[in-house]
Amino acid sequence: MRSFIIKFLKIHPRILVIIWTVARYILQFCSIFVPVNKKQILFASFGGRKFDDSPKAIYDEICRRKEFADWNLIWAFVNPQNFDIPRGKKIRMDSFSFFIALLQSYVWVSNSGMDRDIFLNLKHTIKVETWHGTPLKKICGDEHQNTMGGKRELRGPLDSRTIRCAQSVFDRDIFKRIFHATENSFLMCDLPRNDKLRCYTERELIEIKQKLNIPLNKKVILYAPTYREYLWDENGENLLVPPINLGKWERKLASEYVLLFRAHYAVGTALNVQTNDFVKDVSSYPVLNDLYAISDMMISDYSSCYFDFSILHRPMLNFAYDLEEYETKRGLYLKLEDCLECSINRDEDSLLSEIKSLDFEQEIMKTIRFQQRFAPFAGHASEVLVDEILKRV
């Protein structure tokens, strides 16, 4: 039922705006009667679908700090039964308990908006908004075709009580405009989820590869395309079908490489990948950082993966098979050739040729230049954000 309602609202955005407006007034009124717990934090990742990303990195840092030993930590999930958390309480997203916790909690930590796009103005709440990646593709009201919410403006309520993080001036300026935010609300500290990227031990890397049945003598390619919100199958699922022949990839690359395929979490129908010794579908693997860490190179298209993976200083390739369509229907903040120094491959043959002839050292230098431009502050974001929370409470 929940998925049906979401699909219905995506194609009827005006109804969604009415629901948002009514819900805001109801919750704003209810907040008068719900007492605030000044030692309670509410967490959510990707609207309750995940237990990962920057909210979890902040949660882990908070669990390590003695200053938060007596705080209530609450996680909101769409399906709470699917997740185990080491400390705190689980509640169901969009339930009565969720909205009570929303009004009670002194701190919200989210990567995609905690208040379900209702934009509550709660004077007591400290909002930690990490977002979920530096946007290469256009987001929110900037999208050329925006169904959810009809391109309404995202006004940041009570900005003085909102803490945001940015990877660079590039994404800070986009978020500042999109969310009508002040420059002072941003910490230039990168994303908490990226802190771990440079900290993997050799033992951890071996264990991850063994878990995925990857031979230790093979290089690893991670293919992580983003989703196309304008492509749907007959069942109403988001569709991703890159024009590739995995058999061809296997014939050309299997002697040296293993291919990991990672679909965007919003994708319902992707390549019908049959896992074998060469290709593995890791779309449901719970920790994206693990996949970054074991990969010798990454292929993507218009994804924020580039900004995070660049921190590892490894080759990044591009496969933009539908560039004109994507630019028309979604839009990009930068021309690919202006930010990526690699080839912009339009078909799988040119991409495979680039992989076969790759000069690793040269590509690594390109990635380093990209990282210095777009993600220069990586390493300690969780610590910086938790320190800032402590200053505010």
N, C-alpha and C positions, 0 to 999 in steps of 0.2 A: 504493500500500500504506500509506504513512504517513497519508494522509488517512482511509483506511478505519479504521485503528487508532484515530485520534483520535476519529472519530465513534462507534466501538464503545465506547470508554472513557467518552465523555460520557453514554452511557445505562447504563453499568455502573460507577458511581463506586466501589463497594466493591472491585472488582478493581483500580481505579486506586490506591486507598489502599494495597493490598497491594504493588503494584509500587513505589510511592514508598518504602514502609518497607524493602523488600528492597534497593532501589537505594541508599538512604541508608547502610545498614550496609556494603554492598560498597564504596562509594566512600570511606566513612570509614576502612575498613581499608586500602584502596589508598593513601590519603593518607600513610600512614606511610612508604611506599617511594618516593614521587614528590618529588623535590627542588623547592623553591620558588625561582622566579626573581624576585628583588626589584625587577627592572626590566622587568616584563611586565604589560600590562593587557589584559584580555579584555572586548570590547564585544558587546552584542547589543541589537537593537531589535525589540520586538513578537515575541519568541520566535524571532528569526532571519528574520522575513519581510521586514524593511525595512532600509534604510540611511538612517535619518532620525531625526527627533524629538530628544529631549534627549541620548541617547547620542552622536549624531553631532555635536551642538553642543559637547559636552564634548570629543569626539575632535578637532574642528577647533581648539578652544582649546589642547589639548595639543600638537597639531602646530605651533602657532605659538610655543610656549614652548621656549626653548633648554635648559631644565632637563630636558626629555624627549627630547633629540636622540638619545640612545643607548638609548632604551627600545624593547622589542618591543611592537608594537601588533597585536592579533589581533581580527578580526571573525568572529563566528559567524553563518552564514546557512543557511537551509533549502536554498536553491539558490544556492551561491556563484557559479556561472557567470553569474548575472544581474546581478552588481554589480561595479563597478570602484571600487577605493579608492585614493586618492592615495599612501598610505603604509601599510606593514604587510602582514599576511598574512591570507588568508581560509581558514576551515575550515568543514566541514559541521556544522550543528547536530545534536546527538545522535549524532555519530560517535565512534569511539574517540579520534580526535584532539581532539575537543571536550572529552571528559571528562578527558583528560590535561592540556589547556590550563586547564581549570577548576581542577584540583588544583595546577597549577604557578603560576598567575597570582597576583601579589601584590595586584592591584586588579581588581575586577569593576565594570563600568559597565553598567547595564541599566535599562529602564523597565517591566519586567514580571516580574522575578525571573530571575536568571541560572541558578540551580541547578535549573531545571525543576520547582519545587515539592517538591524532595527535602529542602530545609532542612538543608544540610550545616553542621556545626559545625567550621569550619576556623579554628584560632586565629590563623593568619597573615594571613588574607584581609581586606582593606579592601573593603567592599561599598558602592558608590554606587548607591542606589536612588532614581531620580527619579520613579517611577510615570509615568503617561501622561495625567494630567489630573486636575483637581479633580473629585471625584465629586458630581454632582447626583443621579444614579441610584445605588441601593445597590450595594455591591460585596462580593465575597468572601463571608464567612459571613453578612453582613447581608441578602443577597438572599433574597427570599421563596421563590424556586424556584432552588436552586443545584444543578446536576447534577455539575459537576466537583469531586469531592472530598467531596461530601456534607456541606457546611457545617462542615468541620473547622476548628479554630482555626489561625490563622496565627501561630505563635509566632516572634518574631524572635530567632534565635540570636546570641549574642555581640553584643548591641546596641551595646556600646561601640566596636565596629569597623565600625559601619554609619553611613553618611552619607546622610541623606534631605533632600529639599528640599520646601518647602511654599509655596503661593501666599498663604496667609493662616492665621489661627487656625482658621478653619472647617475646611479640609482637614487641617491638622495634627492637630486633635483626633480626626478620623475615623481617620486613619492610625495615630495613637498607640494607639487602642483596637483597631483591626483587627489590627495587627501586634505588639501587646503591646510597643510601643516606648517608650523614654524621651523626654522632651521635649528632652533635650540632644542627641539624635541628629539633630534637625531644624535645617536652616538656613532661615531665613525670607527667601528670596531669589527667589521665583517659580521658574519652570521654564526651564532653559537653552534649550529650543527657542524660547522667546518673545523672546529677546534681539534677534533680527533684525527683529522686527515694526516697530519704530520707525526702522529704519535703511535702508529701501528708498529708492533714488534715483528720481527721475522717469524717468530712462533705463531703469532696471530694470523699472519698472512698465509702461512702453510696450513693452518687449521681451516681457514675459510676455503682455500682451494680444495682441501680434502673433503670438506662438507659438500662441495659442489661437484666433486669427482673430476677435478681439473688436473691433468698431469703436471707435475712440477717442472718438467722440461719444455713446456709449451708457453708461448707468449699469449696474452689475453687481450682480446678486442672487446670493448663494451660498446654496443650500439644502443643508444638511448634517444630515440626521436620523441618530440613532443606530440600533443594531440591536435586534432583538427576539429574544433567545436562545431563546424558546419557540416561534418560528415556523420551520417547516422545509418545504421542498418535497419532492416524491416522490423526488428524488435525494439527499436528506439534506443539501441546501445550506440555509444560513440564508437566510430569505426576508424581503424588505422590499417591501411594495406599498402605499404611501400612496394614499389615495382621492382622487387628483387627475386632472384632465383637462388634459394639457399643451397640447392644442389651444386650450382656453379661456384658459389662461395666455397663450398666444401672441397670441390675438386682443386681449386686454385690455392687455398689457404691452409687446408687441414694438416699438412705436413709440419707446419710451423706454428699455427695459431689455434686457439679455441675462441669461439664467438659467443658472447653473452648478449641476449636480447632482452631489453628492459623497456616495456611499454609504460607510458604515462599512467598515473593512477586513475585518471578520468576515463581511460579507454576501456570499453566493454568488449569489443571485438577487435582482435589484432591478427597478426600473422598466425597461421595455424602451425606453430613451431612444434615439431616433434623432436624432443630432446634426444641427442645421441652423443657420441664421443666428441663431435665437433661443435655443435650448436646447443645452447642451453637457454631455455626460457626462464629468466630470473625476475619476471615482472612481479611476482608475489614474494620475492625475497625481502625480509623485513627491514634490512639495514642497507640503505643505498651507499653509505660511506664504505662499507665492506667491499662493495663491487668496484667503487672508484679505486680503493687501495690496492686491489689485486690486478687491476687492468694496466696494461702497458701502453694502451692508446684508447682514445674514445672517439666515436663517430656520433654526431648529432645533426640537427638541422637548425632549429630556431629556439633551442631550449636554454634555460638558465643553467643547465648542467655545465656549460662552458666556463662560467665564472667560478664555480666551485672546483671543478676538475683541474683548472689551471693552477691551483695552489700546489698540486703535486708535481708540476713541471714535467709533464709528459706530453707526447704528441696528441694534437686534437685535429680531427678531420671533419669535413662537412659534406653532407649528402642532402642537397636541397632540390629534390626531384620535382617539386611543385611550387617553385619560388614565386612565379608570377601570380598564381592563384592565391597563395598564402598572403602575399603582400596586398592583394586586392581585398581579400575577405577578412583578414585579421590585422595585418599591418605590422611593421617593424620600426623600432626606434632608430636603428642604425642600418645602413647598407652592410650586408655581410662582408663585402670586400673591404669596407672601411674599418672593420674591427677584427676580422679573422685574416691572418696572413696565409692560411692554407688555401688550397684550390677549392672553389665552390663547384663541387661535382654535381652534375645534373642527371647522370645515369650510372648504373652500377658498374659498367665496364670501366669508366674513367676512375671510379672510386677504387675498384679492385686493382687497377693498374697503379694508382698512387700508393696503395698499401704495399704492393709487391716491391716497389722501387723506393720505399720511404728511407730518407736520410734522417735517422733518429736524432742525431745531435743537432742538425739544422732545425728540425721541427721543435725540439725542446727549447731552443733559443727563441723561437716565435712564441711559444707558450709563455715563457718567462716575461717577454715584453707585454703580452696580453695581461698577465697577472699583475704586473707592476702598474698597469693602467687602470684595471677594473677591480682588483681585489688585493690592494697593498697592505691591508691591516690584519690579515688572517692570523689566528692563533690563540687569542684569549678572550673571545667575545662573551662567553658564559660568565667568566669571572667579572668582566667589566659591567655586564648587565645586572648581575646579582649585587655587586657593590652599589650600583645606582638605585636598585630597589631598596637596599638598606638605608640609603640616604633619605629616601622619600617616606619610609614608614615611621 
